[in-house]
Amino acid sequence: MTLQPSNDATHLPPEAQASRKSRHDSIVAELGVGIVSGEFPSGTTLPPEAILLDRFGVSRSALREAIRVLSAKGLVVSRQRTGVVVRPASQWHLLDPDVLAWLVASQPQAEFLRNLLDVRRVIEPGTAALAALAATQDELTGIRDAYERMEAAVDSPGAGLEPDVDFHRRIAEATHNPLLAHIGSMLSLALRESIQVSNQAPNTHVLSLPRHKAVLTALEHRDALAARQAVLVLLDMTTADLAQALHLDMSGELGAEAETPAAAPAARSRMARSLG
């Protein structure tokens, strides 16, 4: 009996499987970035299969599997006689880690961070208020632990990145609402990007500690209103930090005139007084 070659990747040597997976991932990523960046606008069709096969140098089955992955992420839909159509941005799974990473990579940085701040202002104050009422003592201890690790990294802002992300993620988990916990987890990538940018402003990590401490204190006192307000103050200060790091007026309208670095501390002070 003659054995026919199999297309099943599990029959390939481990190194060949790894190479095949890596190539598959790169196709998905290249097409994904092309879609979210506007290279392939919503409502248009992707290039014909023959062109994509030539572009990527892969088998038809590998390309079709990549298209299925993009379809599962809400980016495209396959239609008979039409081809692979790019879906409207409103239908993309924006909390999918890959889609979010492609957005970070392809959008103008300031635009992405403005959009992220809008999302955080909608979600995080209410999340903190709910966590103040719902968190267990163990969860409050975990949030405090994340804060103390931030505090311990005072001389090394880079080391405070993961504890900062962890602080916000644990608050979302402490709501005992699985949807909010999922959103908090999915936003971790975007939050990490935001913190890395804001940390470029002088003394940002040190200045952020009392803001986070105010949130922690409100949670530990089970004060939902104070927790909500503390997060709003934290986000306003984050806006000012990002403005200073990017030399932009992040608190104004899109396209506003850039602030000079020297003016940014004054902007932070004006914002703090307005919140008082």
C-alpha positions as CSV (number, residue, x, y, z in Angstrom):
1,M,0.0,0.0,0.0
2,T,1.3,3.4,-0.9
3,L,1.0,6.1,1.8
4,Q,-0.2,9.4,0.5
5,P,1.5,12.6,1.9
6,S,-0.6,14.3,4.6
7,N,-1.4,18.0,4.9
8,D,-1.9,17.6,8.7
9,A,0.7,19.8,10.4
10,T,0.9,17.3,13.3
11,H,2.8,14.9,10.9
12,L,5.5,17.4,10.3
13,P,8.7,17.6,12.3
14,P,8.6,20.0,15.3
15,E,10.8,22.6,13.5
16,A,8.6,22.4,10.4
17,Q,5.5,22.8,12.5
18,A,7.0,25.9,14.2
19,S,7.9,27.4,10.8
20,R,4.5,26.8,9.4
21,K,2.8,28.4,12.5
22,S,5.1,31.3,12.3
23,R,4.4,31.9,8.6
24,H,0.6,31.5,9.3
25,D,0.8,34.1,12.1
26,S,2.7,36.5,9.9
27,I,0.0,36.3,7.2
28,V,-2.7,37.0,9.7
29,A,-0.8,39.9,11.2
30,E,0.1,41.5,7.9
31,L,-3.4,41.3,6.6
32,G,-4.8,42.4,10.0
33,V,-2.6,45.5,10.1
34,G,-3.5,46.2,6.5
35,I,-7.2,46.2,7.4
36,V,-7.0,48.2,10.7
37,S,-4.6,50.8,9.1
38,G,-6.9,51.4,6.1
39,E,-4.8,49.8,3.5
40,F,-7.8,47.6,2.9
41,P,-10.8,50.0,3.6
42,S,-14.0,48.8,5.1
43,G,-16.5,47.6,2.4
44,T,-13.8,46.7,-0.1
45,T,-12.6,43.2,-1.0
46,L,-9.2,41.8,-0.3
47,P,-7.0,41.1,-3.4
48,P,-7.9,37.9,-5.3
49,E,-6.6,34.7,-3.8
50,A,-4.1,34.2,-6.6
51,I,-2.5,37.6,-5.8
52,L,-2.4,36.9,-2.1
53,L,-0.9,33.4,-2.8
54,D,1.9,35.0,-4.8
55,R,2.4,37.8,-2.3
56,F,2.8,35.5,0.7
57,G,4.2,32.4,-1.1
58,V,2.1,30.0,0.8
59,S,-0.4,27.2,0.1
60,R,-4.0,27.8,-0.6
61,S,-5.0,26.0,2.6
62,A,-2.7,28.2,4.7
63,L,-4.1,31.4,3.2
64,R,-7.7,30.2,3.7
65,E,-6.9,29.4,7.3
66,A,-5.5,32.9,7.8
67,I,-8.7,34.3,6.4
68,R,-10.8,32.2,8.7
69,V,-8.8,33.6,11.7
70,L,-9.4,37.2,10.5
71,S,-13.1,36.3,10.0
72,A,-13.3,35.0,13.6
73,K,-11.9,38.4,14.8
74,G,-14.7,40.2,13.0
75,L,-12.4,41.9,10.4
76,V,-13.6,40.2,7.2
77,V,-16.5,38.1,5.8
78,S,-16.3,35.6,2.9
79,R,-19.0,36.0,0.3
80,Q,-19.7,33.8,-2.7
81,R,-19.0,35.5,-6.0
82,T,-17.8,38.6,-4.2
83,G,-14.7,37.4,-2.3
84,V,-13.4,38.4,1.1
85,V,-15.0,41.7,2.2
86,V,-13.5,43.9,4.9
87,R,-16.2,44.5,7.6
88,P,-16.9,48.0,9.1
89,A,-14.7,48.9,12.0
90,S,-17.8,48.8,14.3
91,Q,-17.9,45.1,13.8
92,W,-14.3,44.4,14.6
93,H,-13.5,42.6,17.9
94,L,-11.5,45.5,19.3
95,L,-10.8,43.7,22.6
96,D,-9.2,40.8,20.8
97,P,-5.5,41.0,21.9
98,D,-4.3,40.7,18.2
99,V,-6.7,43.4,16.9
100,L,-5.8,45.7,19.8
101,A,-2.1,45.2,19.1
102,W,-2.6,46.0,15.4
103,L,-4.5,49.1,16.3
104,V,-1.7,50.2,18.6
105,A,0.8,49.6,15.8
106,S,-1.1,51.3,13.0
107,Q,-3.0,54.2,14.5
108,P,-1.3,57.6,15.2
109,Q,-0.2,57.3,18.8
110,A,-2.1,60.4,20.1
111,E,-5.3,59.3,18.4
112,F,-5.1,55.8,20.0
113,L,-4.4,57.2,23.4
114,R,-7.3,59.7,23.2
115,N,-9.6,56.9,22.3
116,L,-8.3,54.8,25.1
117,L,-8.8,57.6,27.6
118,D,-12.4,58.0,26.5
119,V,-12.9,54.2,27.2
120,R,-11.2,54.4,30.5
121,R,-13.3,57.4,31.6
122,V,-16.5,55.4,30.8
123,I,-15.5,52.2,32.4
124,E,-13.0,52.7,35.2
125,P,-14.8,55.0,37.6
126,G,-17.9,52.8,37.7
127,T,-15.7,49.7,38.0
128,A,-13.9,51.1,41.0
129,A,-17.2,52.1,42.7
130,L,-18.5,48.6,42.2
131,A,-15.2,47.0,43.4
132,A,-15.4,49.2,46.6
133,L,-18.7,47.4,47.5
134,A,-18.0,43.9,46.1
135,A,-14.3,43.2,46.8
136,T,-13.3,40.5,49.3
137,Q,-10.6,41.2,51.8
138,D,-8.2,39.0,49.9
139,E,-8.9,41.0,46.7
140,L,-8.2,44.2,48.5
141,T,-5.0,42.7,49.8
142,G,-4.1,41.9,46.2
143,I,-4.8,45.4,45.1
144,R,-2.7,46.8,47.9
145,D,0.1,44.4,47.0
146,A,0.1,45.7,43.4
147,Y,0.3,49.3,44.8
148,E,3.1,48.5,47.1
149,R,5.1,46.9,44.2
150,M,4.5,50.2,42.3
151,E,5.8,52.1,45.3
152,A,8.9,49.9,45.6
153,A,9.7,50.7,42.0
154,V,10.0,54.5,42.7
155,D,13.6,54.6,41.6
156,S,12.9,52.5,38.4
157,P,9.8,53.6,36.7
158,G,10.1,50.8,34.1
159,A,9.8,48.2,36.9
160,G,6.5,49.8,38.0
161,L,4.8,49.1,34.7
162,E,3.5,45.6,35.4
163,P,2.4,46.4,39.0
164,D,0.5,49.4,37.6
165,V,-1.3,47.3,35.0
166,D,-1.9,44.6,37.7
167,F,-3.4,47.3,40.0
168,H,-6.1,48.2,37.4
169,R,-6.7,44.6,36.4
170,R,-7.3,43.5,40.0
171,I,-9.8,46.2,40.6
172,A,-11.8,45.0,37.6
173,E,-11.6,41.4,38.9
174,A,-12.8,42.6,42.3
175,T,-16.1,43.7,40.9
176,H,-17.1,40.0,40.6
177,N,-18.6,40.9,37.2
178,P,-17.1,38.6,34.6
179,L,-17.7,41.0,31.8
180,L,-15.9,43.8,33.6
181,A,-13.1,41.4,34.5
182,H,-12.8,40.4,30.9
183,I,-12.7,44.0,29.7
184,G,-10.1,44.8,32.3
185,S,-7.9,41.9,31.1
186,M,-8.3,42.8,27.5
187,L,-7.4,46.4,28.0
188,S,-4.2,45.5,29.7
189,L,-2.2,45.7,26.5
190,A,-3.5,49.2,25.7
191,L,-3.0,50.3,29.3
192,R,0.6,49.1,29.2
193,E,1.1,51.2,26.0
194,S,-0.4,54.3,27.7
195,I,1.7,53.9,30.9
196,Q,4.9,53.5,28.8
197,V,4.2,56.8,27.0
198,S,3.2,58.7,30.1
199,N,6.3,57.5,32.0
200,Q,8.3,59.5,29.5
201,A,7.3,62.7,31.3
202,P,9.5,63.7,34.2
203,N,8.6,62.2,37.6
204,T,5.4,60.7,36.3
205,H,5.8,57.5,38.3
206,V,6.5,59.3,41.5
207,L,3.6,61.7,41.0
208,S,1.2,58.9,40.1
209,L,1.7,57.1,43.4
210,P,-0.6,59.4,45.6
211,R,-3.3,59.2,42.8
212,H,-3.3,55.4,43.0
213,K,-3.1,55.5,46.8
214,A,-6.3,57.6,46.8
215,V,-8.0,54.9,44.8
216,L,-6.7,52.2,47.1
217,T,-7.8,54.0,50.3
218,A,-11.3,54.5,48.9
219,L,-11.6,50.8,48.1
220,E,-10.3,49.8,51.5
221,H,-12.8,52.1,53.2
222,R,-15.6,50.6,51.0
223,D,-16.4,54.2,49.8
224,A,-17.9,53.8,46.3
225,L,-18.3,57.5,45.7
226,A,-14.7,58.3,46.8
227,A,-13.4,55.5,44.6
228,R,-15.2,56.8,41.6
229,Q,-13.9,60.3,42.2
230,A,-10.3,59.1,42.9
231,V,-10.3,57.3,39.5
232,L,-11.6,60.4,37.7
233,V,-8.8,62.5,39.3
234,L,-6.3,59.8,38.3
235,L,-7.5,59.8,34.7
236,D,-7.3,63.6,34.5
237,M,-3.8,63.5,35.8
238,T,-3.0,60.8,33.3
239,T,-4.3,63.0,30.5
240,A,-2.0,65.8,31.6
241,D,1.0,63.4,31.8
242,L,0.3,62.2,28.3
243,A,0.0,65.7,27.1
244,Q,3.4,66.5,28.5
245,A,5.0,63.3,27.1
246,L,3.6,63.9,23.6
247,H,3.7,67.7,23.7
248,L,0.0,67.7,22.8
249,D,-3.2,69.2,24.2
250,M,-4.8,65.8,25.0
251,S,-7.6,67.5,27.1
252,G,-8.8,69.6,24.2
253,E,-10.3,68.9,20.9
254,L,-8.6,66.7,18.3
255,G,-6.1,68.7,16.3
256,A,-5.7,71.4,19.0
257,E,-2.4,73.2,19.1
258,A,0.5,71.4,20.8
259,E,1.5,72.5,24.2
260,T,5.2,73.2,24.8
261,P,6.9,71.1,27.4
262,A,7.3,74.1,29.6
263,A,3.5,74.7,29.6
264,A,2.6,71.1,30.4
265,P,3.2,71.4,34.2
266,A,1.0,74.5,34.3
267,A,-1.7,72.6,32.4
268,R,-1.5,69.8,35.0
269,S,-1.9,72.4,37.8
270,R,-4.9,74.0,36.1
271,M,-6.5,70.6,35.7
272,A,-5.9,69.7,39.3
273,R,-7.4,73.0,40.5
274,S,-10.5,72.5,38.4
275,L,-11.0,69.1,40.0
276,G,-10.7,70.5,43.5
